Amino acid sequence: MIVVDTNVIAYFFLTSGKSELAEIALRKDSDWAAPFLRRIELRNVLALYMRKQLLNLVEAQRIMSTAADLMRGREYVSASAHILRLAALSDYSAYDYEFVAVAED
């Protein structure tokens, strides 16, 4: 299992200079996991692409649906106390520690 950041998921579905790396990661281990937060973050990325007219609404909805299928059963919610404990140890955001907590769990 690989805990993937939302950016990796976005790179997989959107053409970029890092798309090939995301494809390699999926081929290496297709059992991707992420916090539930990844849905919110991916929606934000897709909204940005729509504002820049790089995607239309139908394409963005298709990507969200396909990403949901890819991640089905492997999205997790970690305890707030755990995430805050991790965040207290450094300057990284609680958002970042959502992914760390999934990896630790």
C-alpha positions as CSV (number, residue, x, y, z in Angstrom):
1,M,0.0,0.0,0.0
2,I,1.2,3.5,-0.9
3,V,-0.3,6.5,0.9
4,V,-0.5,9.1,-1.9
5,D,-0.7,12.9,-1.6
6,T,-3.6,14.5,-3.6
7,N,-1.0,15.9,-6.0
8,V,-0.1,12.4,-7.0
9,I,-3.7,11.6,-7.7
10,A,-4.1,14.9,-9.7
11,Y,-0.9,14.1,-11.7
12,F,-2.3,10.7,-12.6
13,F,-5.5,12.2,-14.0
14,L,-4.3,15.5,-15.4
15,T,-1.6,15.9,-18.0
16,S,1.6,17.4,-16.5
17,G,5.3,16.9,-16.3
18,K,4.8,14.6,-13.4
19,S,2.0,12.4,-14.9
20,E,4.5,9.7,-15.8
21,L,5.8,9.5,-12.2
22,A,2.2,9.0,-11.0
23,E,1.7,6.2,-13.5
24,I,4.9,4.5,-12.4
25,A,3.8,4.7,-8.8
26,L,0.4,3.1,-9.7
27,R,2.1,0.3,-11.6
28,K,4.5,-0.3,-8.7
29,D,1.6,-0.6,-6.2
30,S,-2.0,0.0,-7.3
31,D,-3.2,-0.2,-3.6
32,W,-3.2,3.6,-3.0
33,A,-4.5,5.0,0.2
34,A,-5.2,8.6,1.3
35,P,-7.2,10.6,3.9
36,F,-10.7,11.5,3.0
37,L,-9.3,15.1,2.7
38,R,-8.0,14.1,-0.7
39,R,-11.5,14.5,-2.1
40,I,-11.7,18.1,-1.0
41,E,-8.2,18.9,-2.2
42,L,-8.8,17.2,-5.6
43,R,-12.0,19.2,-6.1
44,N,-10.0,22.4,-5.5
45,V,-7.4,21.4,-8.1
46,L,-10.2,20.6,-10.6
47,A,-11.9,23.9,-9.9
48,L,-8.6,25.7,-10.6
49,Y,-8.3,23.9,-13.9
50,M,-11.9,24.8,-14.8
51,R,-11.2,28.5,-13.9
52,K,-8.2,28.4,-16.2
53,Q,-10.3,26.7,-18.9
54,L,-8.1,23.7,-18.9
55,L,-11.1,21.4,-18.1
56,N,-14.8,21.8,-18.5
57,L,-17.3,20.8,-15.9
58,V,-18.1,17.4,-17.5
59,E,-14.4,16.5,-17.6
60,A,-13.9,17.6,-13.9
61,Q,-16.9,15.5,-12.8
62,R,-15.5,12.5,-14.7
63,I,-12.1,12.8,-13.1
64,M,-13.8,13.0,-9.6
65,S,-15.8,9.9,-10.3
66,T,-12.9,7.9,-11.7
67,A,-10.7,9.0,-8.8
68,A,-13.4,7.9,-6.3
69,D,-13.4,4.5,-8.0
70,L,-9.6,4.3,-7.8
71,M,-9.6,5.1,-4.1
72,R,-12.8,3.2,-3.1
73,G,-12.4,1.6,0.3
74,R,-9.0,3.1,0.8
75,E,-9.9,6.6,2.2
76,Y,-9.4,7.1,5.9
77,V,-10.2,9.6,8.6
78,S,-7.6,9.8,11.3
79,A,-8.3,11.0,14.9
80,S,-7.9,14.8,15.3
81,A,-5.9,14.2,18.5
82,H,-3.3,12.2,16.5
83,I,-3.0,14.8,13.8
84,L,-2.8,17.7,16.2
85,R,-0.1,15.8,18.2
86,L,1.9,15.5,15.0
87,A,1.4,19.1,14.0
88,A,2.6,20.3,17.4
89,L,6.0,18.8,16.6
90,S,6.8,20.8,13.5
91,D,5.8,23.7,11.2
92,Y,4.0,21.4,8.7
93,S,0.3,21.9,8.3
94,A,-2.4,19.7,9.7
95,Y,-3.4,19.0,6.1
96,D,0.1,17.5,5.6
97,Y,-0.3,15.4,8.7
98,E,-3.6,14.0,7.5
99,F,-1.5,11.9,5.0
100,V,1.2,11.1,7.6
101,A,-1.5,9.8,10.0
102,V,-2.9,7.5,7.4
103,A,0.5,6.1,6.7
104,E,1.1,5.6,10.4
105,D,-2.2,3.9,10.8
